[in-house]
Structures are given as structure tokens and as C-alpha cells.
């Protein structure tokens, strides 16, 4: 029997989680000095922009925000499944000695984050890299842990977590579904 998809975060819950995480980032870094945000394509970019706006409203500072595409750094390219679509990475500022907050929607096996770290190091040597994810669903294959988590969401390996954001999907929600459901 297939379990129907269920919403685990609505727009208000996502907003609360991002507000809380923004305060945690500012507190841990003692403000915005040397702080930069880098969103992993694609939904990590939308989350990074939202965090940038929240920091602006709290601190009155526009922290630099960049976009990183991890396509060519993925470790599953050799599986030959399909030709990857490479999109632009846009980091228009130096990251040397910066406190980089890397932002993604879901932390699962850790492989996307590993690819993002490899890509990020091509741009310089940050003071540190911190990881923010909206959802941590467990099932790590690599020793990677998020510094900031919107929601810890234990899942079965047979389930999929779908983060939907207004900017790309028309609504804000997090849904758990069977792995083969959209």
C-alpha cells in the first residue's frame, strides 16, 4: 500500500524556520562582518535570496550573495544516465577569508554538499564554510552535517522530500511522498 503524499511544512512554517535560522546565523557569526551567502542551484538560490532579505531587514546590511552550480562536480556523472544541464555559477566577490554560508533545500546523502564544497574551493579559501538547509532528512552517505537546519525530518529511504518554493513552483511547502511520486 502506497502512503499518500503529506505536507509537513506550509508557507508559514517555512517562513518561521527561515527567520529562526537567520537569527542563528547572525548570532553565531556575531553579525555580518565577512559573511557571504552562496545558494546551491536551484532552490538553494531562492532560500539564499530570502535569507539575504531577512538579514537586510534585521541588520540593515546587504550581505553578498552568490549562486553555485554543482553539475560538473557531481560524482554520479559517469553513470551515463543523461547529459547534464550546466548552468552558470555567479560568485561576483572574493571568498578568501570570508565566512561562507552554503545554502541548500534538502540534506540527504551529503553528496550534493560535497560537490558544492569542491566547486566553492575553486573560488578561493574561505575562513570557514557553514551549511544551512531547510530540511535535513537523514540517510547520510558522507560525514556531512548542517550547521543550521530549518526542520529535521526523519524519513524512510523509500520516501522523497519535495521542497516547493513560490519562486520556482508557485507555492511554499514541503511534502513527503513515495519516492516515485512527483
Phi and psi in degrees as GROMACS dihedral restraints (atoms count N, CA, C in turn):
[ dihedral_restraints ]
;  ai    aj    ak    al  type     phi  dphi    fc
    3     4     5     6     1   -87.8    20    10
    4     5     6     7     1   129.5    20    10
    6     7     8     9     1   -77.0    20    10
    7     8     9    10     1   132.9    20    10
    9    10    11    12     1   -68.1    20    10
   10    11    12    13     1   154.2    20    10
   12    13    14    15     1   -59.8    20    10
   13    14    15    16     1   144.0    20    10
   15    16    17    18     1  -136.4    20    10
   16    17    18    19     1   138.5    20    10
   18    19    20    21     1   -79.3    20    10
   19    20    21    22     1   129.4    20    10
   21    22    23    24     1  -112.4    20    10
   22    23    24    25     1   -16.8    20    10
   24    25    26    27     1  -142.5    20    10
   25    26    27    28     1   131.7    20    10
   27    28    29    30     1  -101.1    20    10
   28    29    30    31     1  -175.1    20    10
   30    31    32    33     1   -59.1    20    10
   31    32    33    34     1   -41.2    20    10
   33    34    35    36     1   -65.9    20    10
   34    35    36    37     1   -39.6    20    10
   36    37    38    39     1   -66.7    20    10
   37    38    39    40     1   -39.4    20    10
   39    40    41    42     1   -64.3    20    10
   40    41    42    43     1   -44.2    20    10
   42    43    44    45     1   -60.4    20    10
   43    44    45    46     1   -45.5    20    10
   45    46    47    48     1   -62.1    20    10
   46    47    48    49     1   -43.6    20    10
   48    49    50    51     1   -62.3    20    10
   49    50    51    52     1   -43.7    20    10
   51    52    53    54     1   -67.7    20    10
   52    53    54    55     1   -36.3    20    10
   54    55    56    57     1   -64.2    20    10
   55    56    57    58     1   -45.6    20    10
   57    58    59    60     1   -62.0    20    10
   58    59    60    61     1   -47.0    20    10
   60    61    62    63     1   -62.7    20    10
   61    62    63    64     1   -38.2    20    10
   63    64    65    66     1   -59.2    20    10
   64    65    66    67     1   -45.6    20    10
   66    67    68    69     1   -63.7    20    10
   67    68    69    70     1   -38.8    20    10
   69    70    71    72     1   -63.5    20    10
   70    71    72    73     1   -41.9    20    10
   72    73    74    75     1   -62.2    20    10
   73    74    75    76     1   -46.9    20    10
   75    76    77    78     1   -64.3    20    10
   76    77    78    79     1   -40.5    20    10
   78    79    80    81     1   -66.7    20    10
   79    80    81    82     1   -47.6    20    10
   81    82    83    84     1   -62.5    20    10
   82    83    84    85     1   -36.8    20    10
   84    85    86    87     1   -94.3    20    10
   85    86    87    88     1     4.3    20    10
   87    88    89    90     1    53.7    20    10
   88    89    90    91     1    47.2    20    10
   90    91    92    93     1   106.7    20    10
   91    92    93    94     1  -152.7    20    10
   93    94    95    96     1  -112.0    20    10
   94    95    96    97     1     1.4    20    10
   96    97    98    99     1   -59.1    20    10
   97    98    99   100     1   125.9    20    10
   99   100   101   102     1    63.2    20    10
  100   101   102   103     1    18.3    20    10
  102   103   104   105     1   -93.1    20    10
  103   104   105   106     1   134.0    20    10
  105   106   107   108     1  -136.1    20    10
  106   107   108   109     1   152.1    20    10
  108   109   110   111     1  -113.1    20    10
  109   110   111   112     1   138.5    20    10
  111   112   113   114     1  -134.2    20    10
  112   113   114   115     1   116.2    20    10
  114   115   116   117     1   -92.7    20    10
  115   116   117   118     1   136.2    20    10
  117   118   119   120     1   -84.2    20    10
  118   119   120   121     1   128.5    20    10
  120   121   122   123     1   -57.4    20    10
  121   122   123   124     1   136.1    20    10
  123   124   125   126     1  -112.6    20    10
  124   125   126   127     1   -42.8    20    10
  126   127   128   129     1   -71.8    20    10
  127   128   129   130     1   -22.8    20    10
  129   130   131   132     1   -63.0    20    10
  130   131   132   133     1   -29.0    20    10
  132   133   134   135     1   -67.4    20    10
  133   134   135   136     1   -45.1    20    10
  135   136   137   138     1   -62.4    20    10
  136   137   138   139     1   -41.3    20    10
  138   139   140   141     1   -66.1    20    10
  139   140   141   142     1   -39.3    20    10
  141   142   143   144     1   -62.0    20    10
  142   143   144   145     1   -42.5    20    10
  144   145   146   147     1   -62.7    20    10
  145   146   147   148     1   -39.9    20    10
  147   148   149   150     1   -64.8    20    10
  148   149   150   151     1   -43.3    20    10
  150   151   152   153     1   -63.9    20    10
  151   152   153   154     1   -40.2    20    10
  153   154   155   156     1   -58.8    20    10
  154   155   156   157     1   -42.9    20    10
  156   157   158   159     1   -64.8    20    10
  157   158   159   160     1   -39.6    20    10
  159   160   161   162     1   -66.9    20    10
  160   161   162   163     1   -41.2    20    10
  162   163   164   165     1   -62.8    20    10
  163   164   165   166     1   -42.3    20    10
  165   166   167   168     1   -59.0    20    10
  166   167   168   169     1   -43.5    20    10
  168   169   170   171     1   -72.2    20    10
  169   170   171   172     1   -29.6    20    10
  171   172   173   174     1   -83.6    20    10
  172   173   174   175     1   -47.4    20    10
  174   175   176   177     1  -102.9    20    10
  175   176   177   178     1   -14.8    20    10
  177   178   179   180     1    71.8    20    10
  178   179   180   181     1    23.6    20    10
  180   181   182   183     1  -126.3    20    10
  181   182   183   184     1   137.6    20    10
  183   184   185   186     1   -94.2    20    10
  184   185   186   187     1    99.3    20    10
  186   187   188   189     1   -75.5    20    10
  187   188   189   190     1   144.1    20    10
  189   190   191   192     1   -60.3    20    10
  190   191   192   193     1   142.3    20    10
  192   193   194   195     1  -132.0    20    10
  193   194   195   196     1   132.2    20    10
  195   196   197   198     1  -124.0    20    10
  196   197   198   199     1   171.0    20    10
  198   199   200   201     1  -126.4    20    10
  199   200   201   202     1   132.9    20    10
  201   202   203   204     1  -123.0    20    10
  202   203   204   205     1   133.7    20    10
  204   205   206   207     1  -104.9    20    10
  205   206   207   208     1   126.1    20    10
  207   208   209   210     1  -101.2    20    10
  208   209   210   211     1     4.8    20    10
  210   211   212   213     1   -49.3    20    10
  211   212   213   214     1   -51.3    20    10
  213   214   215   216     1   -77.0    20    10
  214   215   216   217     1    -4.9    20    10
  216   217   218   219     1  -103.7    20    10
  217   218   219   220     1    -2.5    20    10
  219   220   221   222     1   -68.8    20    10
  220   221   222   223     1   147.5    20    10
  222   223   224   225     1   -91.6    20    10
  223   224   225   226     1     4.8    20    10
  225   226   227   228     1  -108.4    20    10
  226   227   228   229     1    11.3    20    10
  228   229   230   231     1   -64.3    20    10
  229   230   231   232     1   -33.4    20    10
  231   232   233   234     1   -74.4    20    10
  232   233   234   235     1    -8.5    20    10
  234   235   236   237     1   -70.7    20    10
  235   236   237   238     1   -11.6    20    10
  237   238   239   240     1    68.8    20    10
  238   239   240   241     1    20.0    20    10
  240   241   242   243     1   -62.0    20    10
  241   242   243   244     1   -49.6    20    10
  243   244   245   246     1  -161.7    20    10
  244   245   246   247     1   164.8    20    10
  246   247   248   249     1   -74.5    20    10
  247   248   249   250     1   122.4    20    10
  249   250   251   252     1   -72.8    20    10
  250   251   252   253     1   147.5    20    10
  252   253   254   255     1   -94.2    20    10
  253   254   255   256     1   110.4    20    10
  255   256   257   258     1   -90.2    20    10
  256   257   258   259     1   129.3    20    10
  258   259   260   261     1  -118.0    20    10
  259   260   261   262     1   167.1    20    10
  261   262   263   264     1   -70.0    20    10
  262   263   264   265     1   141.8    20    10
  264   265   266   267     1   -95.4    20    10
  265   266   267   268     1   134.1    20    10
  267   268   269   270     1  -128.0    20    10
  268   269   270   271     1    95.5    20    10
  270   271   272   273     1  -124.9    20    10
  271   272   273   274     1    95.8    20    10
  273   274   275   276     1   -94.8    20    10
  274   275   276   277     1    29.6    20    10
  276   277   278   279     1  -149.5    20    10
  277   278   279   280     1   156.2    20    10
  279   280   281   282     1   -74.4    20    10
  280   281   282   283     1   145.1    20    10
  282   283   284   285     1  -109.5    20    10
  283   284   285   286     1    -1.5    20    10
  285   286   287   288     1   -57.7    20    10
  286   287   288   289     1   128.7    20    10
  288   289   290   291     1    62.7    20    10
  289   290   291   292     1    16.3    20    10
  291   292   293   294     1   -92.7    20    10
  292   293   294   295     1   158.8    20    10
  294   295   296   297     1   -94.2    20    10
  295   296   297   298     1   105.4    20    10
  297   298   299   300     1   -96.4    20    10
  298   299   300   301     1   125.3    20    10
  300   301   302   303     1  -101.6    20    10
  301   302   303   304     1   111.2    20    10
  303   304   305   306     1   -88.3    20    10
  304   305   306   307     1   131.3    20    10
  306   307   308   309     1  -124.5    20    10
  307   308   309   310     1   130.6    20    10
  309   310   311   312     1  -140.1    20    10
  310   311   312   313     1   165.8    20    10
  312   313   314   315     1   -82.5    20    10
  313   314   315   316     1   -48.9    20    10
  315   316   317   318     1  -129.7    20    10
  316   317   318   319     1   132.5    20    10
  318   319   320   321     1  -101.8    20    10
  319   320   321   322     1   120.1    20    10
  321   322   323   324     1  -123.5    20    10
  322   323   324   325     1   -96.1    20    10
  324   325   326   327     1   -78.4    20    10
  325   326   327   328     1   -24.7    20    10
  327   328   329   330     1    99.5    20    10
  328   329   330   331     1    -6.6    20    10
  330   331   332   333     1   -69.6    20    10
  331   332   333   334     1   -36.3    20    10
  333   334   335   336     1   -65.9    20    10
  334   335   336   337     1   -40.2    20    10
  336   337   338   339     1   -65.6    20    10
  337   338   339   340     1   -40.8    20    10
  339   340   341   342     1   -60.1    20    10
  340   341   342   343     1   -43.3    20    10
  342   343   344   345     1   -63.0    20    10
  343   344   345   346     1   -41.1    20    10
  345   346   347   348     1   -64.8    20    10
  346   347   348   349     1   -38.8    20    10
  348   349   350   351     1   -63.6    20    10
  349   350   351   352     1   -43.0    20    10
  351   352   353   354     1   -59.7    20    10
  352   353   354   355     1   -45.1    20    10
  354   355   356   357     1   -65.2    20    10
  355   356   357   358     1   -41.6    20    10
  357   358   359   360     1   -62.6    20    10
  358   359   360   361     1   -40.2    20    10
  360   361   362   363     1   -64.4    20    10
  361   362   363   364     1   -22.9    20    10
  363   364   365   366     1   -66.2    20    10
  364   365   366   367     1   -15.6    20    10
  366   367   368   369     1   -99.2    20    10
  367   368   369   370     1    -6.3    20    10
  369   370   371   372     1   147.6    20    10
  370   371   372   373     1  -168.0    20    10
  372   373   374   375     1  -120.7    20    10
  373   374   375   376     1    94.9    20    10
  375   376   377   378     1   -69.6    20    10
  376   377   378   379     1   156.9    20    10
  378   379   380   381     1   -60.6    20    10
  379   380   381   382     1   -45.1    20    10
  381   382   383   384     1  -158.6    20    10
  382   383   384   385     1   161.5    20    10
  384   385   386   387     1  -123.4    20    10
  385   386   387   388     1   126.5    20    10
  387   388   389   390     1  -113.7    20    10
  388   389   390   391     1   147.1    20    10
  390   391   392   393     1  -112.5    20    10
  391   392   393   394     1   128.2    20    10
  393   394   395   396     1  -117.8    20    10
  394   395   396   397     1   130.1    20    10
  396   397   398   399     1  -130.9    20    10
  397   398   399   400     1   146.5    20    10
  399   400   401   402     1   -70.4    20    10
  400   401   402   403     1   -41.9    20    10
  402   403   404   405     1  -132.1    20    10
  403   404   405   406     1   131.0    20    10
  405   406   407   408     1  -110.3    20    10
  406   407   408   409     1   112.9    20    10
  408   409   410   411     1  -102.1    20    10
  409   410   411   412     1     0.5    20    10
  411   412   413   414     1    83.0    20    10
  412   413   414   415     1  -166.9    20    10
  414   415   416   417     1    70.1    20    10
  415   416   417   418     1    40.0    20    10
  417   418   419   420     1   -66.1    20    10
  418   419   420   421     1   139.2    20    10
  420   421   422   423     1  -106.7    20    10
  421   422   423   424     1   -15.3    20    10
  423   424   425   426     1  -126.9    20    10
  424   425   426   427     1   154.5    20    10
  426   427   428   429     1   -78.3    20    10
  427   428   429   430     1    71.5    20    10
  429   430   431   432     1  -123.7    20    10
  430   431   432   433     1   136.3    20    10
  432   433   434   435     1  -135.1    20    10
  433   434   435   436     1   140.2    20    10
  435   436   437   438     1   -81.1    20    10
  436   437   438   439     1   142.7    20    10
  438   439   440   441     1   -81.9    20    10
  439   440   441   442     1   -31.2    20    10
  441   442   443   444     1  -133.3    20    10
  442   443   444   445     1   127.4    20    10
  444   445   446   447     1  -129.5    20    10
  445   446   447   448     1   127.4    20    10
  447   448   449   450     1   -68.4    20    10
  448   449   450   451     1   -46.0    20    10
  450   451   452   453     1  -153.6    20    10
  451   452   453   454     1   129.2    20    10
  453   454   455   456     1   -82.7    20    10
  454   455   456   457     1   127.5    20    10
  456   457   458   459     1  -134.8    20    10
  457   458   459   460     1    87.9    20    10
  459   460   461   462     1   -59.7    20    10
  460   461   462   463     1   132.8    20    10
  462   463   464   465     1  -134.4    20    10
  463   464   465   466     1   162.3    20    10
  465   466   467   468     1   -82.9    20    10
  466   467   468   469     1   152.4    20    10
  468   469   470   471     1   -63.6    20    10
  469   470   471   472     1   -22.9    20    10
  471   472   473   474     1   -84.4    20    10
  472   473   474   475     1     1.5    20    10
  474   475   476   477     1  -103.8    20    10
  475   476   477   478     1   159.3    20    10
  477   478   479   480     1  -120.9    20    10
  478   479   480   481     1   145.2    20    10
  480   481   482   483     1  -108.8    20    10
  481   482   483   484     1   123.7    20    10
  483   484   485   486     1  -111.8    20    10
  484   485   486   487     1   115.8    20    10
  486   487   488   489     1   -95.6    20    10
  487   488   489   490     1   123.6    20    10
  489   490   491   492     1  -116.2    20    10
  490   491   492   493     1   128.2    20    10
  492   493   494   495     1  -122.7    20    10
  493   494   495   496     1   145.0    20    10
  495   496   497   498     1   -50.9    20    10
  496   497   498   499     1   -42.3    20    10
  498   499   500   501     1   -59.9    20    10
  499   500   501   502     1   -31.0    20    10
  501   502   503   504     1  -118.1    20    10
  502   503   504   505     1   -21.9    20    10
  504   505   506   507     1  -123.1    20    10
  505   506   507   508     1    -5.7    20    10
  507   508   509   510     1    87.6    20    10
  508   509   510   511     1    -6.9    20    10
  510   511   512   513     1  -155.9    20    10
  511   512   513   514     1   163.5    20    10
  513   514   515   516     1  -107.9    20    10
  514   515   516   517     1   118.4    20    10
  516   517   518   519     1  -169.0    20    10
  517   518   519   520     1   159.0    20    10
  519   520   521   522     1  -121.9    20    10
  520   521   522   523     1   128.8    20    10
  522   523   524   525     1  -127.0    20    10
  523   524   525   526     1   139.8    20    10
  525   526   527   528     1  -104.4    20    10
  526   527   528   529     1   131.7    20    10
  528   529   530   531     1  -140.1    20    10
  529   530   531   532     1   170.6    20    10
  531   532   533   534     1   -62.0    20    10
  532   533   534   535     1   147.8    20    10
  534   535   536   537     1   -57.0    20    10
  535   536   537   538     1   -24.8    20    10
  537   538   539   540     1   -96.9    20    10
  538   539   540   541     1     3.3    20    10
  540   541   542   543     1   -91.4    20    10
  541   542   543   544     1   151.1    20    10
